[in-house]
Amino acid sequence: MIDEIRGRADAGDWAAQRELPGLLITHGLFDELRDRAEDGDPSSARLWIKFLELLDRTEDLRAWGSQGAGALSRVLAKHGRLDDLRALAAESQHAMPALVGMLVARDHVDEVRLLADAGHAPAIGALPQLLADHGLVDELRARATAGDFRSRRLLVDHLVRHSEVSEDSEVSEDSEDSEVSELRTLTEDRYATEQLITVLVDTGDLDAATDIARAGARPGFAYRRIRERLASLLAKQGLEAELRQRLAAGEEEARDGLITLLYNQRRVDDLRAVDGELARIRVIDLLGVLGRAEELRALAEAGDSRARRELVDLHVSLGQESELAALADSGNGYAASKLAEILATRDEDALRARADAGDDTAARKLDHLLHTQGRHESLRARAEAGDTYAASFLAATIPDDDTLRARAKAGDLTALHQWMDRLAKRQDIDQFRDLDHDHARQRFGWLLSAMGREDELRARAEADIPFAADAWTDHLAEAGRDDELRDFVDRTGRGQWRLAEVLLERGLFTELADRARQGDRHARSKLRFHLDPPVDDNPENRIRPSS
C-alpha cells in the first residue's frame, strides 16, 4: 500500500501527499520522512517538525528557521528557558504566543504590557485578564475607555463582583455604591447593561432595573436579550399596559412577558386571547392548576395531547382513580400508566383485575411487581396462563447455581457471563479457573489482578496462556511498574501495545520513537496517531488508536 501511495504522491496527487507522511511513521521510515521534509514537501515538513518537537530536539528545530520557530518556542517554554524564548520571539512572531504564555504564568505584567503596547496580538489578548487578576483596575479602566473590548468586559465583571448594594435597602443613584454608579456610565455597552440589570434585580430594585432595561430596549440599541429582560421585569411588576403596548409595536418578547403576567394572575380567559403556542400551553397548564377538568376534557377529546396529559395529572393529584380508569379504558395510555403505578402501591387486587381484563399496562406493572418481589411462582402461573410479559420476566430470573453452570457449559453465552459474575462476586477462583472459554480466560486474568494474585497471573502470562499477557501487562502498567513491564515485553515479545501506550501516557517520547525505529509496530501506531490524528479526532485516540 505504501508503495502505491508514494508513487501517487510523487506524481503530484495532493491527497496522497497528505497521507504519505503518516504512513512513513507507521512503517518506521523516519529517514525518508526527514528527507522529504528537507526536500520541501509541506506535509512531510509539518509532521517532521512535530516529531522533533515531541523529542525536544531544539537544535534540529532551530535549523528549520521560521518554519520551526513555533515548535521550538513551545519546547523552550516547556523547559522554562525564558531568555532563549525572548531571543527567539525577537526573531520570529511564531514564538510570541509561547513567550506571552510563559510571561503570564510568571506574572510578568510589565513585560506583557510592553509587548501589548508594541502591538503583539497574543499580548494584547492576554493583558486585560492579567490586569484584572492583579487588581490593576485603573489601568483596566483606561484601556476599556480607549476602546479595548476585552478590558471593558473584564471591568464590568470586576464592578459586578465588587458591588455592595444592600439587599435590604432601596437603591437610588445617590445612595448606591461607586461600582453600580460606574456601571451606569457603561450602559452604552450591551454586556454592561445586562449585568447592571442583574445587579439591580438581585438587590430588589425592580424599578431601577426596569428603567435600565427600557433604555437598553430603545430603537437602534436594543438586542433580544435586553428586550427579554425588560418583558420579564414588566411582568413581575404587573405592568400589563406597557407589555401590550410593546407587543402592539412589534416587540415579540413582550408576548412572553404578557403570558407570564396573565398566568401568574390566573386570568385564563385573557390568556386564551393571546396568540401563539406558548399561550396555548400555558392556558392548559393553568386549567390544570385551577382544577377545571371539564374544559381540559373538552380539549383532550378535541385531540390536544397536552390537555390529555394535564387532565390525567389533575385526576392523579386529586386521587380520582375512577376517572383515571375511565380514561384508561377509553384508550388513554398515559392514564393507564398512572393508574397502574397507583394500584401497584396501594391495591394489588385491583391491578390484577385490570391485568386479567386485558389491560396490557396493568399486566406489565403487575408482572414487574412480582418480579421485583421475587414471587417467581406467581410469575410462572401467569406465564403458563399465557401472559407473555410474565414469561419474559421469568426468563430474566437468574437460576440456581447448578442450572446456571449447566447452561454456561452448554454454550449459552448469557448464562456464561451470569455465571462468571456470580463466581467473581464470590471470588471463587477454583471454579472460575476451570471454565473453558476465551471469554472466561480473558476475565480470569482481570480477576486475578483485582484480587492481587500476582504469582498465578505472572505464571499464566509467562506460560503464554491466552489473554494472560494482556492482564499481566495491564496490571504492571496500572501499578506504575514500568521497568518490569519493559522486561516482560522485551523477553517475551508480548504486551508491546500496552508498553507503547504507557510510554505515550508518561510522555516518554524518545523511548517510544526508538522502539518505533526498531520495528515495534505498536509504537509506530501510537506515535503516528499522536502526531497526525484523524480530522475528527477523539483525544483518546492519541493514546489508544484503533489498530
Stockholm file with secondary structure:
# STOCKHOLM 1.0

chainA/1-547         MIDEIRGRADAGDWAAQRELPGLLITHGLFDELRDRAEDGDPSSARLWIKFLELLDRTEDLRAWGSQGAGALSRVLAKHGRLDDLRALAAESQHAMPALVGMLVARDHVDEVRLLADAGHAPAIGALPQLLADHGLVDELRARATAGDFRSRRLLVDHLVRHSEVSEDSEVSEDSEDSEVSELRTLTEDRYATEQLITVLVDTGDLDAATDIARAGARPGFAYRRIRERLASLLAKQGLEAELRQRLAAGEEEARDGLITLLYNQRRVDDLRAVDGELARIRVIDLLGVLGRAEELRALAEAGDSRARRELVDLHVSLGQESELAALADSGNGYAASKLAEILATRDEDALRARADAGDDTAARKLDHLLHTQGRHESLRARAEAGDTYAASFLAATIPDDDTLRARAKAGDLTALHQWMDRLAKRQDIDQFRDLDHDHARQRFGWLLSAMGREDELRARAEADIPFAADAWTDHLAEAGRDDELRDFVDRTGRGQWRLAEVLLERGLFTELADRARQGDRHARSKLRFHLDPPVDDNPENRIRPSS
#=GR chainA/1-547 SS CHHHHHHHHHTTCHHHHHHHHHHHHHTTCHHHHHHHHHTTCHHHHHHHHHHHHHTTCHHHHHTTGGGGHHHHHHHHHHTTCHHHHHHHHHHCGGGHHHHHHHHHHTTCHHHHHHHHHTTCHHHHHHHHHHHHHTTCHHHHHHHHHTTCHHHHHHHHHHHHHHCCCCTTSCCCTTTSCHHHHHHHHTTTSHHHHHHHHHHHHHTTCHHHHHHHHHHHTSTTTCCHHHHHHHHHHHHHTTCHHHHHHHHHTTCTHHHHHHHHHHHHTTCHHHHHTSCSHHHHHHHHHHHHHHTCHHHHHHHHHTTCHHHHHHHHHHHHHTTCHHHHHHHHHTTCHHHHHHHHHHHHHHCHHHHHHHHHTTCHHHHHHHHHHHHHTTCHHHHHHHHHTTCHHHHHHHHHSCCCHHHHHHHHHTTCHHHHHHHHHHHHHHTCHHHHHTCCSHHHHHHHHHHHHHTTCHHHHHHHHHTTCTTHHHHHHHHHHHTTCHHHHHHHHHHHSCCHHHHHHHHHHHTCHHHHHHHHHTTCHHHHHHHHHHHSCCTTCCGGGGTSCCC
#=GC SS_cons         CHHHHHHHHHTTCHHHHHHHHHHHHHTTCHHHHHHHHHTTCHHHHHHHHHHHHHTTCHHHHHTTGGGGHHHHHHHHHHTTCHHHHHHHHHHCGGGHHHHHHHHHHTTCHHHHHHHHHTTCHHHHHHHHHHHHHTTCHHHHHHHHHTTCHHHHHHHHHHHHHHCCCCTTSCCCTTTSCHHHHHHHHTTTSHHHHHHHHHHHHHTTCHHHHHHHHHHHTSTTTCCHHHHHHHHHHHHHTTCHHHHHHHHHTTCTHHHHHHHHHHHHTTCHHHHHTSCSHHHHHHHHHHHHHHTCHHHHHHHHHTTCHHHHHHHHHHHHHTTCHHHHHHHHHTTCHHHHHHHHHHHHHHCHHHHHHHHHTTCHHHHHHHHHHHHHTTCHHHHHHHHHTTCHHHHHHHHHSCCCHHHHHHHHHTTCHHHHHHHHHHHHHHTCHHHHHTCCSHHHHHHHHHHHHHTTCHHHHHHHHHTTCTTHHHHHHHHHHHTTCHHHHHHHHHHHSCCHHHHHHHHHHHTCHHHHHHHHHTTCHHHHHHHHHHHSCCTTCCGGGGTSCCC
//
